[in-house]
Amino acid sequence: MDFSLTADDTPASPGSTAESAYTVADLTGYIREILEENVGEVWVTGEISNFRNPGSGHLYFTLKDPTATLSAVMFRGDASRVGFALKDGLAVLARGRITVYEARGQYQIQVLQLRPRGQGSLQEQFEALKRKLAAEGLFESDRKRALPFFPETIGIVTSLQGAVLQDFTKILKRRAPGIRILVHGVRVQGDGAAAEIAEAIAAFNREQNVEVIVVARGGGSLEDLWQFNTETVARAIAASELPTISAVGHETDFTIADFVADLRAPTPSAAAELISREWQEWRDEIAALRQRMDRAVQGMLRERRARWEQLRQSYVFREPRRVIEQMQQRVDDLTDLLRSNLRRNVEDRRHQLDKVLLRWSAVDPRQTITHRKEQLTQWEARLRALGPTATLQRGYALVLDEKGKIIREANAKLVGKSAVVRLAKGELSVKIERSEKT
């Protein structure tokens, strides 16, 4: 960066004569203004020396190369964002502002950002590709597909050497021994590895012999993991018709593959745990659901039985005339409500059981559901048979005299008088011609 202080820039006063000389503070401030206004933010590379990390959280060190040194300070807010350990001898790339520490009369760089040297260009490529793919929408959540609920076959793309494949297989066999594992062995580091990884993903999609694909490798440096930050691998994952899991590196490592995949696992071992569940968990869940269903159905039946027993002992049956005239609509409402509740509860249980059937094909609760439905149908028929309307429908009738009172027994005084016979459907007007007690 080129700049110079010319004669025209020199102020006429103060400092132009001995009588108007600068104070040290004024001159230092003037130099600071020139540096800050003309230099601004810069990137500088060098090696850390004289590193100090006092309790304030600010960092102090010197950047040096074979021929020069530069004092540096990094204040607490910026220092908290440094993602690696600083130490003497570490080569770094620093972004900061040139300023003057007036108390010592020395210029320094106020560091805003630090990178380990050697990763700078890779990090820039990472960010550039990340921005590009994000702009295309490849990271959007609505593109993410759910994993199969209980997959039977898993495909893994990883190296055949190392502990990743062994650990992944061991966890799956322990947690879900019925799951099959198919492997496409690839190189996970070095030139040509990205093409092998992409081809393995494409091969699983062509063969369609797995339900989910896991792309995995162990931890390493940015350079070690770089094949999973390539556009080749990212495009292959995005184009996959099968759900994908990215399980690359350690929990703190993030790659482009993580952003494109349907699911990111912190480690390959964590991926194995995510796609499997203990079989006993499914058995326990089904057993608990069955118990809850039984308790709910039995409780509902006890409640309805007690309610109908209470109704039988009430005036509803002691005074049928008032029941027929005043309570028929109420009984119909209760019957409809009961039928609706029973149907809704049965539908709820059926829906829950359908979900369980999808999770665990080996358990078939349909016979239990059928039995419960038959019981509910029988109880509904019995309850309906107890209603006053059903009593009339079975052939019984109410006989009313001319004043609308119920005729309960034969009486000679009734001969020759009119009466009304109330049936399940309609009424009959009759004349009593004979009366005979039995």
SULZI-V416385 format. One record per helix or strand of 3 or more residues. SS is the DSSP state (helix for helix, strand for strand). FROM is the first residue (numbers start at 1). TO is the last residue. If there is no record, write none. Layout:
ss=SS from=FROM to=TO
ss=SS from=FROM to=TO
This chain:
ss=helix from=7 to=9
ss=helix from=24 to=38
ss=strand from=41 to=53
ss=strand from=59 to=65
ss=strand from=68 to=74
ss=helix from=76 to=79
ss=strand from=91 to=101
ss=strand from=106 to=116
ss=helix from=120 to=135
ss=helix from=141 to=143
ss=strand from=153 to=158
ss=helix from=163 to=175
ss=strand from=180 to=185
ss=helix from=193 to=207
ss=strand from=212 to=217
ss=helix from=226 to=229
ss=helix from=231 to=239
ss=strand from=243 to=248
ss=helix from=256 to=260
ss=helix from=268 to=274
ss=helix from=279 to=312
ss=helix from=315 to=318
ss=helix from=320 to=359
ss=helix from=366 to=385
ss=helix from=388 to=393
ss=strand from=398 to=400
ss=helix from=412 to=414
ss=strand from=418 to=422
ss=strand from=427 to=431
